[in-house]
Amino acid sequence: MSGTGISTRKRTMDAAADEAEATATPARATRSKTEEGPNYRSMTPAVFFKFGFDRFHATIPKVWEDHSGECHATLHYLAPGTNESLTIVGSTGEGHGHAEVTAVTEFIISVCGGDKDKYKMYQRLGRGNALRMQCEGKPVCVRCAAFLGLLGIQRFNAHTQKIPRTMGSTEWSPIQPVRDFMRSYLDVTSDQITNFVRYRP
Ligand SMILES: [Zn+2]
């Protein structure tokens, strides 16, 4: 069990949220109405990370088991044209670290060819919430939750939860093509992505 320290973590993150609001609002006022999303470039690494974590809407359990062994995560998406449900299953230890990252990497590279416009097309399918992550063997760790939130991926259903802590000993390190995709998709600098990957939540 590793549920201690949640309240401390929560206070830290609330402080970061206040900071995000304070810094993001003036910048947003100057952006054109056709643009969507926040101005990530104005965010500090802590605010950027916290924004992603909050954006992945999932329940935080009071206690959880730290499964450092293998687990699976399933990315659900829709087929263009038919809206047929499709899935990609990721596992831990496939060269991308956590199972969630493995599944999203496969989607970004193999399905979207690293193209942010193609990715956004998939996002708009269904009711605009087409990309969803299912991870039921364990909660989604803080790094994966921030990663998924920044990429506009939501939980599959209430059985997928998240925790404000790191988990296991597996390295968390998306491959370079995924980092390049994030930089383009979020319109941020390479340094911001590097800081995000290295950030110690
Ligand atoms: Zn994770």
Boltz pocket constraint, residues with backbone or C-beta under 6 A from the ligand:
constraints:
  - pocket:
      binder: B
      contacts: [[A, 98], [A, 99], [A, 100], [A, 140], [A, 141], [A, 142], [A, 143], [A, 144], [A, 145], [A, 167]]
      max_distance: 6.0
